[in-house]
Amino acid sequence: MPCLLSFYQNVDIEASAIQASVLEEVTYAKVMKTGGEQALAKGKQGFKWLANQVGMRPSIDTRPAKVLLNS
């Protein structure tokens, strides 16, 4: 294991800290985006349910369907 341990002697601590903070920020943003999308989907679902209970007819979603590309 001396090969692995010698690598850590040449690592710049400041560069490692910067890389860790960038990774943490990207991960946090991704988690927040996913949470926001889920909250929006649940809100839409709740609004549709409420509109159905009141007797309002839900509007037709005119967005095109997502197409999966096989690469």
C-alpha positions as CSV (number, residue, x, y, z in Angstrom):
1,M,0.0,0.0,0.0
2,P,2.9,2.5,0.0
3,C,1.8,3.5,-3.6
4,L,-1.6,4.7,-2.4
5,L,-0.3,6.5,0.6
6,S,2.4,8.4,-1.3
7,F,-0.4,9.9,-3.5
8,Y,-1.9,11.6,-0.5
9,Q,1.4,13.4,0.3
10,N,1.2,15.2,-3.0
11,V,-2.5,16.3,-2.8
12,D,-3.1,20.0,-2.4
13,I,-5.5,20.4,0.6
14,E,-7.0,23.7,-0.8
15,A,-7.8,22.1,-4.2
16,S,-9.4,19.1,-2.5
17,A,-11.6,21.4,-0.4
18,I,-12.7,23.4,-3.5
19,Q,-13.5,20.2,-5.3
20,A,-15.5,18.9,-2.3
21,S,-17.5,22.2,-2.0
22,V,-18.3,22.2,-5.8
23,L,-19.5,18.6,-5.6
24,E,-21.6,19.4,-2.5
25,E,-23.2,22.5,-4.2
26,V,-24.0,20.5,-7.4
27,T,-25.5,17.7,-5.4
28,Y,-27.6,20.1,-3.2
29,A,-28.9,21.9,-6.3
30,K,-29.9,18.6,-7.9
31,V,-31.7,17.5,-4.7
32,M,-33.6,20.8,-4.5
33,K,-34.6,20.6,-8.2
34,T,-35.9,17.1,-7.8
35,G,-37.8,18.1,-4.6
36,G,-39.3,21.1,-6.4
37,E,-40.4,19.0,-9.3
38,Q,-42.1,16.5,-7.0
39,A,-43.8,19.2,-5.1
40,L,-45.1,20.7,-8.3
41,A,-46.4,17.3,-9.5
42,K,-48.2,16.7,-6.2
43,G,-49.7,20.2,-6.3
44,K,-51.0,19.6,-9.8
45,Q,-52.4,16.3,-8.7
46,G,-54.1,17.9,-5.7
47,F,-55.6,20.7,-7.8
48,K,-56.9,18.2,-10.4
49,W,-58.6,16.2,-7.6
50,L,-60.1,19.3,-6.0
51,A,-61.3,20.5,-9.4
52,N,-62.9,17.1,-10.0
53,Q,-64.6,17.3,-6.6
54,V,-66.1,20.7,-7.4
55,G,-67.2,19.6,-10.8
56,M,-64.8,21.6,-12.9
57,R,-63.6,19.9,-16.0
58,P,-59.8,19.7,-16.1
59,S,-58.1,21.4,-19.1
60,I,-56.4,19.3,-21.7
61,D,-52.6,19.3,-21.5
62,T,-51.4,20.4,-24.9
63,R,-47.7,19.7,-24.3
64,P,-46.2,17.1,-26.6
65,A,-45.3,13.8,-25.2
66,K,-41.7,13.1,-24.3
67,V,-40.0,10.8,-26.8
68,L,-37.3,8.4,-25.7
69,L,-34.4,8.2,-28.1
70,N,-32.5,4.9,-28.4
71,S,-28.9,5.7,-29.0
